Amino acid sequence: MEAIKILEKPTAITWDYDEDADVLYLSIGEPRPAVGVDIGEGVVLRFDEARKEVVGLTLLGLRARLLKGLAGAR
């Protein structure tokens, strides 16, 4: 099995939040085309198949997650 690159000290983590959809997009470096792989619980891993590396994550329902976490912390 080929090795998959996850993080090799990226120059930056960029992000974008879509408030209407309640989705947070995290990219390792600048956003680029990738295949989305649903890894469960509202997390989608973005993977560059050609380079065999993870290029980002998409978190669905971020607001709901934060509210649930804050409510549980009380």
GROMACS elastic network, one bead per residue, 0.5 to 0.9 nm:
[ bonds ]
;  ai    aj funct       b0    kb
    2    52     6  0.83179   500
    3    52     6  0.76194   500
    3    53     6  0.88532   500
    4    51     6  0.87145   500
    4    52     6  0.53577   500
    4    53     6  0.54988   500
    4    54     6  0.75784   500
    5     8     6  0.72613   500
    5    51     6  0.83520   500
    5    52     6  0.62416   500
    5    54     6  0.62659   500
    6    52     6  0.88584   500
    6    53     6  0.57706   500
    6    54     6  0.50819   500
    6    55     6  0.78285   500
    7    10     6  0.67270   500
    7    28     6  0.81381   500
    7    53     6  0.81142   500
    7    54     6  0.74057   500
    7    55     6  0.86009   500
    9    12     6  0.84938   500
   10    13     6  0.71801   500
   10    28     6  0.62710   500
   10    29     6  0.62319   500
   11    28     6  0.79478   500
   11    29     6  0.61987   500
   12    27     6  0.83607   500
   12    28     6  0.62912   500
   12    29     6  0.50177   500
   12    30     6  0.78737   500
   13    26     6  0.67281   500
   13    27     6  0.56079   500
   13    29     6  0.54746   500
   13    30     6  0.78286   500
   13    56     6  0.86536   500
   14    25     6  0.82194   500
   14    26     6  0.58364   500
   14    27     6  0.51207   500
   14    28     6  0.64680   500
   14    29     6  0.62391   500
   14    30     6  0.65391   500
   14    31     6  0.75882   500
   15    24     6  0.70846   500
   15    25     6  0.53919   500
   15    27     6  0.60646   500
   15    28     6  0.88482   500
   15    31     6  0.87171   500
   16    23     6  0.83928   500
   16    24     6  0.59460   500
   16    25     6  0.51776   500
   16    26     6  0.67859   500
   16    27     6  0.86966   500
   17    20     6  0.89841   500
   17    21     6  0.86822   500
   17    22     6  0.71826   500
   17    23     6  0.58089   500
   17    25     6  0.61831   500
   17    26     6  0.87724   500
   18    21     6  0.55138   500
   18    22     6  0.55686   500
   18    23     6  0.52522   500
   18    24     6  0.64445   500
   18    25     6  0.81711   500
   19    23     6  0.68047   500
   19    24     6  0.84787   500
   19    63     6  0.86711   500
   20    23     6  0.80838   500
   21    60     6  0.82040   500
   21    61     6  0.77847   500
   22    59     6  0.86084   500
   22    60     6  0.65168   500
   22    61     6  0.51643   500
   22    62     6  0.57847   500
   22    63     6  0.62243   500
   22    64     6  0.83278   500
   23    58     6  0.69818   500
   23    59     6  0.57049   500
   23    61     6  0.57983   500
   23    62     6  0.59901   500
   23    63     6  0.83179   500
   24    57     6  0.82694   500
   24    58     6  0.57566   500
   24    59     6  0.51243   500
   24    60     6  0.66678   500
   24    61     6  0.81589   500
   24    62     6  0.65999   500
   25    56     6  0.74825   500
   25    57     6  0.61342   500
   25    59     6  0.65077   500
   25    60     6  0.87868   500
   26    31     6  0.83230   500
   26    55     6  0.85632   500
   26    56     6  0.53151   500
   26    57     6  0.51584   500
   26    58     6  0.61449   500
   26    59     6  0.81566   500
   27    30     6  0.63276   500
   27    31     6  0.54337   500
   27    32     6  0.81802   500
   27    46     6  0.84455   500
   27    55     6  0.58443   500
   27    57     6  0.65549   500
   27    58     6  0.85508   500
   28    31     6  0.72214   500
   28    54     6  0.79294   500
   28    55     6  0.51316   500
   28    56     6  0.54381   500
   28    57     6  0.86433   500
   29    32     6  0.86420   500
   29    55     6  0.76224   500
   29    56     6  0.86282   500
   30    55     6  0.88159   500
   31    34     6  0.89076   500
   31    55     6  0.76506   500
   31    56     6  0.78623   500
   32    48     6  0.84368   500
   32    55     6  0.76169   500
   33    46     6  0.85588   500
   33    47     6  0.85852   500
   33    48     6  0.72273   500
   33    55     6  0.88509   500
   34    46     6  0.55539   500
   34    47     6  0.51572   500
   34    49     6  0.72533   500
   34    54     6  0.86928   500
   34    55     6  0.73538   500
   34    56     6  0.86367   500
   35    45     6  0.81262   500
   35    46     6  0.55135   500
   35    47     6  0.51601   500
   35    48     6  0.63421   500
   35    49     6  0.71757   500
   36    44     6  0.59123   500
   36    45     6  0.56637   500
   36    47     6  0.63833   500
   36    57     6  0.86032   500
   36    58     6  0.86404   500
   37    43     6  0.85266   500
   37    44     6  0.53794   500
   37    45     6  0.50834   500
   37    46     6  0.62694   500
   37    47     6  0.73258   500
   38    41     6  0.84702   500
   38    42     6  0.75335   500
   38    43     6  0.61476   500
   38    45     6  0.63259   500
   38    46     6  0.88152   500
   39    42     6  0.76966   500
   39    43     6  0.57677   500
   39    44     6  0.57553   500
   39    45     6  0.66480   500
   40    43     6  0.56104   500
   40    44     6  0.73443   500
   41    44     6  0.87851   500
   41    59     6  0.89132   500
   41    60     6  0.84597   500
   42    58     6  0.80777   500
   42    59     6  0.59343   500
   42    61     6  0.70826   500
   42    62     6  0.89707   500
   43    57     6  0.69031   500
   43    58     6  0.57697   500
   43    60     6  0.63125   500
   44    56     6  0.85416   500
   44    57     6  0.56499   500
   44    59     6  0.65727   500
   44    60     6  0.80455   500
   45    54     6  0.71668   500
   45    55     6  0.79873   500
   45    56     6  0.61220   500
   45    58     6  0.64376   500
   45    59     6  0.89058   500
   46    53     6  0.87485   500
   46    54     6  0.59346   500
   46    55     6  0.55717   500
   46    57     6  0.55817   500
   46    58     6  0.74460   500
   47    50     6  0.89698   500
   47    51     6  0.86694   500
   47    52     6  0.71484   500
   47    53     6  0.57862   500
   47    55     6  0.55536   500
   47    56     6  0.71162   500
   47    57     6  0.88450   500
   48    51     6  0.56116   500
   48    52     6  0.56792   500
   48    53     6  0.53980   500
   48    54     6  0.62269   500
   48    55     6  0.64173   500
   49    53     6  0.69284   500
   49    54     6  0.87216   500
   50    53     6  0.81332   500
   51    54     6  0.88288   500
   54    57     6  0.83004   500
   59    62     6  0.62331   500
   60    63     6  0.87978   500
   60    65     6  0.88327   500
   61    64     6  0.54447   500
   61    65     6  0.63024   500
   61    66     6  0.88362   500
   62    65     6  0.50605   500
   62    66     6  0.62189   500
   62    67     6  0.86732   500
   63    66     6  0.51994   500
   63    67     6  0.62077   500
   63    68     6  0.85738   500
   64    67     6  0.51712   500
   64    68     6  0.60543   500
   64    69     6  0.84882   500
   65    68     6  0.51661   500
   65    69     6  0.60580   500
   65    70     6  0.85544   500
   66    69     6  0.50417   500
   66    70     6  0.60264   500
   66    71     6  0.84709   500
   67    70     6  0.51273   500
   67    71     6  0.60355   500
   67    72     6  0.85303   500
   68    71     6  0.51546   500
   68    72     6  0.61695   500
   68    73     6  0.86912   500
   69    72     6  0.51372   500
   69    73     6  0.62633   500
   70    73     6  0.50941   500
   70    74     6  0.69035   500
   71    74     6  0.57019   500
